[in-house]
């Protein structure tokens, strides 16, 4: 179900940016998402190589490996950049527990964080 919600947000965001039959959109769907979705839906065990994890899971993993979170200093700049784009209605950038999170409406899509060892 988590994959369904994630990819629904991805494709809703694409709908807002590119028409359904745009060749650029077809390339994005084919080259960035087709194999990933196929792997998540149809593979299990060692054959499944795509695994989406929440930021909290990565944070715990990085901490256990001895890394320390470093502040992300680009939040204000990222918000300004997003505000300048005309296609950005619906996209959000928030700082969440030290990570920079790009989202579509209320659904997080990708997070970036900084770590030091």
C-alpha positions as CSV (number, residue, x, y, z in Angstrom):
1,X,0.0,0.0,0.0
2,X,2.9,2.3,0.8
3,X,4.2,1.9,-2.8
4,X,0.7,2.7,-4.2
5,X,0.5,5.9,-2.2
6,X,4.1,6.9,-3.2
7,X,3.7,6.3,-6.9
8,X,0.2,7.9,-6.9
9,X,1.9,11.1,-5.7
10,X,4.6,10.8,-8.3
11,X,2.2,10.4,-11.1
12,X,-0.1,13.1,-9.8
13,X,2.9,15.5,-9.8
14,X,3.8,14.4,-13.3
15,X,0.1,15.2,-14.3
16,X,0.5,18.7,-13.1
17,X,3.8,19.3,-15.0
18,X,3.4,17.4,-18.3
19,X,0.5,16.4,-20.4
20,X,-0.3,12.6,-20.4
21,X,0.9,12.1,-24.0
22,X,4.0,14.2,-23.9
23,X,7.1,12.3,-25.1
24,X,9.2,13.8,-22.2
25,X,6.7,12.3,-19.7
26,X,6.8,8.9,-21.5
27,X,10.6,8.9,-21.2
28,X,10.5,9.8,-17.5
29,X,7.9,7.0,-16.8
30,X,9.8,4.5,-18.9
31,X,13.4,5.2,-17.8
32,X,12.9,6.2,-14.2
33,X,9.9,4.3,-12.9
34,X,8.9,1.3,-15.1
35,X,11.6,-1.1,-13.9
36,X,11.4,0.1,-10.3
37,X,7.6,-0.4,-10.1
38,X,7.9,-3.8,-11.9
39,X,10.5,-4.9,-9.3
40,X,8.4,-3.7,-6.3
41,X,5.2,-5.3,-7.6
42,X,6.4,-8.6,-9.0
43,X,9.6,-9.6,-7.1
44,X,10.2,-11.0,-3.6
45,X,13.2,-12.2,-1.6
46,X,16.6,-11.6,-3.3
47,X,15.0,-10.7,-6.6
48,X,13.5,-7.6,-5.1
49,X,16.2,-4.9,-5.2
50,X,14.0,-1.8,-4.9
51,X,13.1,-0.9,-1.4
52,X,11.7,2.4,-0.4
53,X,12.3,3.3,3.3
54,X,11.1,6.1,5.4
55,X,13.5,8.8,6.6
56,X,13.3,7.6,10.2
57,X,14.6,4.2,9.1
58,X,17.6,5.8,7.3
59,X,18.2,8.0,10.3
60,X,18.4,4.9,12.6
61,X,20.6,3.1,10.2
62,X,23.0,6.0,9.8
63,X,23.2,6.5,13.6
64,X,23.9,2.8,14.2
65,X,26.8,3.0,11.6
66,X,28.4,5.8,13.7
67,X,27.3,8.8,11.6
68,X,26.0,12.0,13.2
69,X,23.3,14.2,11.6
70,X,24.5,17.5,10.3
71,X,22.2,20.5,9.7
72,X,20.8,21.0,6.2
73,X,21.3,24.7,5.5
74,X,19.5,25.0,2.2
75,X,15.9,24.9,3.3
76,X,15.3,28.6,2.8
77,X,17.1,28.6,-0.6
78,X,15.2,25.5,-1.7
79,X,11.8,27.1,-0.8
80,X,12.8,30.3,-2.7
81,X,13.8,28.3,-5.8
82,X,10.5,26.3,-5.7
83,X,8.5,29.6,-5.4
84,X,10.2,31.0,-8.5
85,X,9.1,28.0,-10.6
86,X,5.7,28.4,-12.3
87,X,4.9,24.7,-12.3
88,X,5.3,24.2,-8.6
89,X,1.8,24.5,-7.3
90,X,1.3,21.4,-5.2
91,X,5.0,20.8,-4.5
92,X,6.2,21.4,-1.0
93,X,9.6,21.7,0.7
94,X,9.8,21.3,4.4
95,X,12.4,20.6,7.0
96,X,11.5,17.5,8.9
97,X,13.7,16.2,11.7
98,X,16.8,17.7,10.1
99,X,16.0,16.4,6.6
100,X,15.0,18.4,3.5
101,X,11.8,16.8,2.2
102,X,10.3,17.4,-1.3
103,X,6.7,16.5,-1.4
104,X,3.6,16.5,-3.6
105,X,0.6,17.9,-1.7
106,X,0.9,16.2,1.7
107,X,2.9,13.1,0.5
108,X,6.7,13.1,0.9
109,X,8.5,12.1,-2.3
110,X,12.2,12.4,-1.6
111,X,14.3,13.4,1.4
112,X,17.9,14.7,1.6
113,X,19.9,14.8,4.7
114,X,23.6,15.5,5.7
115,X,25.7,13.3,7.8
116,X,29.3,13.4,9.2
117,X,31.5,10.7,10.6
